């Protein structure tokens, strides 16, 4: 009888043990030569939740981020699924070569990590990670992050201060190395789903030409960022 009571007592103790939180230190580095990242949204969430997914139509909130850098809608989406999130860890733009490092504490049920930020100057390009399984063993883990195209806007590469969803054009070049007077690289987007970004074309003209982007400054290949997760 005593052994049976002991087993029952232990079973009850395990049943009432609270879910433990896990502490992470996260670093994101901009690997590009001349592109900037708008404020990041980084979220630990349960499996099955996503900020974006390849091959799907971008949500309204993803479009707002990809075209104008607005993460408020995606932040609300993550809050609605009880994610553990950090918004704007860099305190603004993340410049080429720069790194932002911050802490994130997440519950045991929020065991996947997603993040995103717009790439400037692009029309609707963004850097991201979709639902990475968060390591549980103590250590340091490195990931290379690609650039994606939201598929919501033609990549005309015309800098005109645009950025509102549905308004054509690139909001700005934070580095101030753009040209002016471009006629536009294209007027159509043939892939309306989230997909790997083809990169920017650019040209070498400071005025006129097809693109306001400088081909010697703004062109890039994947990966565009490095993510480092340290499990404490």
N, C-alpha and C positions, 0 to 999 in steps of 0.2 A: 504493500500500500504506500509506504514511504517513497519508494522509487517512482511509483506512478504519479504521486503528488508532485515530486520534484520535476518530472518530465512536463507535467501540465504547467507548472509555474514557469519553467524555461520557455515553453511555447508561448505563454502569455506575454513574457517579457519581450520576445522577438516580435510579436505582433504589434506591440505598442512602441517599438523603437522608431523615433522620428526619421524622416528622410533626410540624409545628410547632404549639405551643400558642398560644392567643390570649387576651389579657387584656381583661376587661370590668370596667367600674365600673357597678354597678346601684343604682338608687334606687327605693324603693317608698314612695308617700305615701298615707295614709289620707284619703280625700276626704269621709268621712261626718261628720255633725254629732255623733252620740252613740254610735257603734258602735266596737268594738275588734276588732282582728285578733289571733288567737292566733299562736304561733310559726310562721313561714313555712318551707316547704321550697321551695328554688329549685334546679333541676337543668338542666344542659346535657346533652343526650342525643342519640343517633342518631335519624334519622327513623324513624317506625314505633313508637316507644315513647311511652307516655302516662302521666301521673299520673291524668287523668280524660278522659272523652270525652262530649260532649253526645249525648243520645239513647240512651245505653247504661245498663245496670244498674250501679250503683256497686259497686266491689269492696269486700271486707271491710275492707281498709286505708283506702280512701277514706271509708267509713262511719265508721270510728273517728276520722278527722280531722274530718269534717263535723259529727259529733254531740258530740265531746268534745275536739277540738283535738289529738289524739294523732297526731304525724307519724312516729312510729318505724317503723310498718309500711310507709308509703310511702317512707321513707328506705331501708329494706332493699330494696324493689322497685327503686329507682333504682340502688343499689349492685350489684344482681344483673345489671344491664345495662351496668355499667361507666360510669355517668353521672358527671359532675363536679358535685357538689352542695354547697350551703351550707344548713345547718339552723339555724333560729333566729337570723338575722342581727341582729334587733333586741334580742336578749337578753331576751325576754319579750313582753308584749303591745305592739302598736302602737296608740297612742291616736289619737282623732280629730284630724286635722290634722298628725300627726307623720309624719316621714320616717325611714326607715332606709337607709343607704348602705353598700355593701360591695363587695369585689372578688371576681371569679370568673374563674379561669383554666380554659379548656376545651381539649380536644384538637380537631383539625380534624374528626375523625369525629363528635364530639358537637356538631352544628351546629344543634340545635333547643333551645328553652328552654321549660320548663314551671315553673309555680309554683302554690302554693296555701296557704291558711290559713283557718281557721274564722272566721266573723263572730259576735261576741257583742254583744248577746244575740239568738240565733236558735236554732231547733231543730236544723236540719241545713243551714244556709246557709254558703257559703264563697266567698271571692274567688279567682279563678284565671286562669291563662293556659294554653292547651293547645297545645304544640308550635309555638311561634313560630319562624320561620326567623331565625337570628341573623345580623344584618348583618355583612359582612366589611370594608367600607370604613370607615376612621376617621371618626368623627363621633358625634353625639348623636341618639338615636332615642326618640320618645315614644309610648306606647301607653296607651289608656284600658281599664281592666279592669272587667268585669262581676261581679255576684254570681250564684252558681248555687245551686240546690237539689239535694241529693243524691238526693232522692226516697225516702229510707229511713225517714222519720219524719213524722208529721202535724205541721203547724205550729200547735200548740195555744197557743203563746206563754205557757205557764205556767212560771214560774221555780221550780224545785223542787230544784235541785242535781243534776239528772240529767246525763247526759253519756256514760254507758256505752252502747255500741251496743245497740239494742233496748230501751232504757229511755226512756220518754217524758219530755219536759220540757226546759226550757232550763237549762243549767248555772248561769249567773249573769249579772248585769249588772255588769261591772267598774266602771262609773261610779256605781253606787248610786242610780240615779234611777228605779228600777222601783217598781211597785205590788205588791200582794199579793192573795191570795184570788180569783184569776180562775177562772172556770168553764171557760174554754177556747174558743178561736176555732173549732176544728174537731177532730174525732177521726179523720179519715181523710185519706190522701194519694192523690189520684186519678191522679197521674202518678208512676209508680214508677221512672222513668228520670231521669238527670241532666238538668236543664233550667234555664232562666233563672229566677231567684228572683222571685217576684211582689212581694217587699218585705214588710214587716210591717204589720199593721193597727193594733195598739195601741188604747188608749182614754185617757180623761182622768181616770179614777177612781184614787185612791190605794189603794183597797181594793175588793174585789169586781169587778164588770164581767166582760167576756169575756177580757181580756188583762192580763197583768202588765207589759206594755211601755207606755211613755209615748208617746202619739202625737205629742207636740210635741218629743220628744227622739230617739226611736229610728227614726222612719220615714225611708226613704231611697229614692232612685231611682238607677238605673244611669246612669253608671259610679260605682263605689264606691272606686276606687283608680287612681293613675297610676303607670305603670312607665316608668322612663327607663333606657335602655341606652347607655352610652358605650363605643365601641370605641376602644381606645387604640392 
